[in-house]
Amino acid sequence: MSLHLMTTSGAMGEPDPKAADYYSQAMSYLGKSGTAQKIIKELEGCNWKIYVLVQKECFPMFAHFEMASQHGFDGSLIVWDPIGLVTSRKKDAATMQSPAIALAHEMGHGVQWVKNRGWYLAYVNQVLNGDAQKSGSPAYNAKLVIENDNIQTHETPVAQELSEGIRKDYNDAADFSQAKKNYKAPYPLLPLGHG
């Protein structure tokens, strides 16, 4: 099986005619990272379909098969915002991570699920069965285990290999106005969304 770009978003609205271009540009850029290449290879070689829905101004996420199948999908689902930015730090300066890093992050959740399903599902079930927004709750702590493992194992190595900013953990946030001022888009499609 492999990664499949969704060309329609159904109830989420009209498909973006540039979705394939955004995805192709991000994948080309990620191909410059050895870690990203391994992430993509892992997902391309797994025994599951993994759909990638490109949707501007949405909440990025990975919905594993067990969850996505409840909504009519025959595979897992990555939802990716091709113009979404996350604050980070480069050396000590606030900056942003490109949308491609966010795609690598969601793909990293896919690798967590593919390679260690029991571990991943145990923590996801804790998140889903509690209040993941309440700091210190078991659900919140379970979410941090998943997210921080993904940041350390997937997101940070990719960002470093592509000379982008990094986050020390899931709750690390830099000053947005300063980060936006310092950010330099690493590939050409991004300024179209954030000009």
Summary of the structure (lengths in Angstrom):
residues: 195
radius of gyration: 16.2
end to end distance: 37.1
largest distance: 44.9
contacts: 627
relative contact order: 0.17
helix: 50%
strand: 14%
